[in-house]
Amino acid sequence: MDSLRARIARRLERGIEPSLPGRALASAWSAIAAALIARPVTLPEGARILGVGGAVLGGAGKTPVAIELAHALALEGHDVALIGHGYRAHAASARRVLPADPVDLVGDDALCAARALAATVAPVFVAKRRADALALAVRSGKTLLVVDGLLQASPRCLDDAILVLDGASPFGAGLCPPLGDLRAPASALVEAADHVVALGGARSPALPASAVPLASSIDGALDASGRRHDLASLVSRRVGLLVAIARPDRLLTALDREGIHPRAALCLADHARFDPGTLERARALHLDAWLTTARCATKLPPWLGGAPVLALDHRIDVGPLLARLSFRGSREGAPACARLPAP
């Protein structure tokens, strides 16, 4: 099933030649998705809520932005928490995510966030229903909540709605399923956001003029013990790439810029589990190291044969975004959701 999901996802990411039925289905998806951008969720009183959403079905970088935003706000002294979207989580009730939690219980995104924020005072909460995780965070004394995977809410709108775009390919294939990987019409997504940010140095002509660039880079890789490996030390080594993410081509391009050319790339569907067959294939290649993402590392062993599994350290400078958040008094006019059509 995961292999089928991967094939479908890769086709959507590349875009599919439109047919008359395909156009009709994509048009229907667009209309429905545009009306559902503002998700029905009960937002708790007594807290400011920041939502971080993406324009494509995966691979835009919204979770890394949410993590970096929570980290930066914690360093500033705010009582901040991150609310994971809980994809593939199986927690029976709302809970705080701990770095040692089983990934099948809390989900890979939330566990990755908890590990990244472990040295800060910013906890991560997850639940089947976002409202339950939000409520638990407020009961825990948190007054500034960063919500991963929520662009806009209804009936009460978010205090800050943040749309994350890839600077090189902001709206993916440019079409909604079944022809592309765009979540909703680009104009509707931008309209729902208070802040549009673009990751990376590339500036696609399709980027909105208002998009704020955020520097994005890979700052080495970490093994399971936390030891850092410089990218330069990996250039001459026989490395492979083992990931379960959307748009793996973006990561391969980033590695290529660093002079790292994986001998093998095993790319599964977004959020997929690494099955025994895939792990055995990796072991059989006898490489010097396997590179992966911090999120994928939550589902991988520390070693594959004699090769360490190294999690790439993805850094994003959210400083330009911090300066624009509404609690700093920098936003002009009404919040974005005031511009959305009534449901």
N, C-alpha and C positions, 0 to 999 in steps of 0.2 A: 504493500500500500504506500509506504514512504517513497519507494522508487518511482511509483506512478505520480505521486504528488510532486516529486522533484522534476520529472519530465514536463508536467503541466506548467509548473512554476517557471521553468526556463523558457518555455514557449511564450508564456504571457510576458515575461520580462523582455524578450526580443520583439514581441508584437507579432500578431497574426494577420495575414492578408485579409482585408475585410471582404465579406460576402454579404449578400442581402439579408439572410437570416442572422448572420453575426452582427451586422449593424443594428438590426432591430433589437436583439438581445442586449447589446452594449448600451443602446439608447434607454432601454427599460432599466438596466442596472443604474445608469447615470441618474435618471429621474428619482429612483427610490433612494439611492445613496445620498443624493443632495438633500433630500428631506430628512435623512437620518443622521446627518453630521453631528447635530446637537443630540447627544445620547441622553435618554431619560435616566437621571440619577439624583438621589437625594444628597445634596451637599450639606454638611453639618454647619451649624452656626458657630461662630467663635473662632473661625480659621480662614485664612486666605488660601484659595485653591488655585494652583498653577497646573494647567494641562499641557502635555507634550504629545503631539500627534504627528503622523507622517502622511505623505501624499500617496505612497504606493503600498502594495500589500506586504512588503518587507524589504529590508535593506537600505532604508533611508538614513538610519543612524539615530532614530528618536530615543531608543533606550540609553545609548551612551550619553546623549545630551541630557536626558533626565537625571542620570547618575551624576554627571559633572555639575549640573545645576544644584542638586541637593548637596553635593560636597562643598561647592563654593559658598552656598548660603550657610551651611553649618560652620564653616571657617569664619564667616562674618559674625557668628554668635546667635543666629536665629534658631528658634525651636522648630526645626524642620524635620519632616519625615518624607520618605518616598513611598508611594502606593504602587505596588507592582500590578500589572494587568492580569497576572495569574493564569496565563495560557498554559495548559497542560498541568495545572496544579490540582491537587486532590485534597486540600485541607478541608476538614469537616466544618470548620468555623474560622472566623477571622483570627489571624495570628501574626505575631512578630516573626520575621524570618531571621534565623540565625545562620552564621556561616557554615556550620556543620550539619544543617538540616539535609535530609534526603532530597535530591532534586525532583524525584517523582511526587513528593509531597507538596512542594512550594513552587515548582516550575523553574526552568533554567534562567529566565530573565531576572526573576526576583532573587534567586540564590546568587547570581552574578552580582547584582546590586548590593546585596547584604555583605558579600565578601569585599567589594570595592569600598564600601562605606564603613567597614568594621572599625577602622581607626578613628572615626568621627563620632559625634553624638547624634547622627542622623540615622534612626532606625528605618527598617523596611517592613511594611505590612502587606499582607496579601489575604484575599478571601475569594470565595466563589462570586460574591456580589461586591462590586466596588464600594457601594454605600456602606457595607459592613466594615470594610478595611478603613475607610475614611472615618467612620464613627469611632473605631478602636484607637486610631491615631489621635483623635481629639481627646478621648478619655485618658490617653497616656500623657496629655499635657502639651501636645504639639499644636502649634498655631499657624504653621506655614507648611502646606502639603503640596508636594510635587507628584502629579499623577501621570504615570507612564501609560501611553496609549489612549489618552482621552484628549481630543482636540477641542470639543465644546460640549457643554451640558445644558440640560433643560429640566425643569422650568427656570431655575436660577442659573445664570451663566457664570462661567469661570471668571476669576479676577484677572487672570492672564492666560490667554490661549496662544500656544506656541506651535507653529507649523514648521517642521524640520524638512528641508529639501537637500538633495544631493546637488552640489553646485554644478556638476558636469551633466547630470541627467535629472533635472528637478521633478519631472512628472513621468518618469519611466518611459513606457512605450507610448504614452499620450492618450491611451484609450482605456476604457473600463472593460472588465471581463465580459464576454469571453475572448476579446480581441487584444487586451493588454492588461497591465497590472495596476492601473490607476484606481484608487479607492473610490473616488467621486470626481465630478467635473473639477478641473483645476481652478476655475473661477470661483466655484462654491467653496472649495477648501481655503483659498486665499481670503475670501470674504469672511469666513468663520474665525479667522485668526487675528489676534491683536499684534502678534509679532511673527514675521516670517524670517527664518534663518537659513543660510545656505552653507553646507559643510564643504571644506576643501578650497583649494585655490582657484579651481576652474569656475568660469562665469559663463554659463550657457545663455544664449539669447532668449531662451524661454523663461529665465528667472524673472520674477516680478521686480520692478524697479525698487520696491521697498525692502527687498531681501537684505538682511544684515549678514555679511560674511563672518563665519567662525573658522578660525584656523584649526585644521585637523591633521594629525600625524600619528605615526607609529613610533613609539619611543622604546625600542627594544622589545624583549620577550622575557617572560618569567617562567621558571620551572615550578614544579609543585612545592618546593621548599621556599619559594620566594626569591631565589637567586636570579639576578638580572643578567641577560645575555645581550650585548650590544648587537645591533643589526650588522655592523661591519664584520663581526666574528662569524656571522651566518652565511656571508656571501660565498665563501670557499667551501662550505660544508654541503654534504648531500642531504638536502632537506625535502620533506614532503608537506603538502597542505591537506589537512583533514578537518572539514567543517560541515556543519548543518545549518546553513544560513541562506538567505535570499541574496541574489546578485553576487555570487562569489567572484565574478569577473572584476568587480570593483576592488576586491582585496588583492587579487592577482596583479592588477594594474599597479596598485600601491606598492606591492613587493617588488615588482619589476623596476619601479622608479628607484628603489633602494639597491638595485643590483642583485636581488635575490630571485632565483628562477627555480621553483620547486621541480624536482625530478618526477614527482607524481602529485596529482591533485584529486583527492577523493571528496566529492562535494555532494552531500545528501540534501534532502528537502529541509526547508526552514524548520527548526525546532525538532527535527527527527532524532530518534534515539540511534546510537551507534550499535548496530547489530553485530553479533559475533562474527559473521562472515566478513564484514567490512574491517573489523579490527584484525582478523587473521590475515586478510590481504595486506594490511599495513605492516604487520609484523614480518610477513614473508619478503618484503622489499628490502629489508636490512639497511635502512637509511641511517644517517647520523642523528637526525632529529625530525620530529613532526611538529609543524606549526599549526596553531588553531587560534580561535578567538577566546576571550575570557569567558564568554557565555558557554561555548562548546566545551571548554575545559571542565565545567561542572559535571559533564557526563562522560568524561574520558579518564582512563587510568593514568597515573603519572608517567608510566613507561609503556612502550609498545616494543616488546623484545628488548633489545639493548638500546633503543632510541628514546630519549626523554621527550615528553610532550610539553611544548613551550607555548604559553598563552601570549599572544601579541598584546602589547600594552598600548591601547588606543587612547590618545589624549586629544581633548577638544578644549579650546579656549573659549569659555562662555562669558568672558568679561564684557564684550560688547552687548550681550543679551542682558546681563545683570543690570547694566546702566539704564535699561529701558523698561524695567518692570514697574507696574503701576504703583506699588507701595512707595516707590521713590518719587512719585509725583511727576513722572516724565511722560505719561501718556496723555495725549490730547483727545478730547471728545469722548463719546460714549464707547463702552466696551463693544467688541466685535459682534457679540450675539444680538445686540440691539439692532443690527443691520440685517439679521437673518429673517426670512419670511416666517410668519407665524405657522405653527404646525396645523 
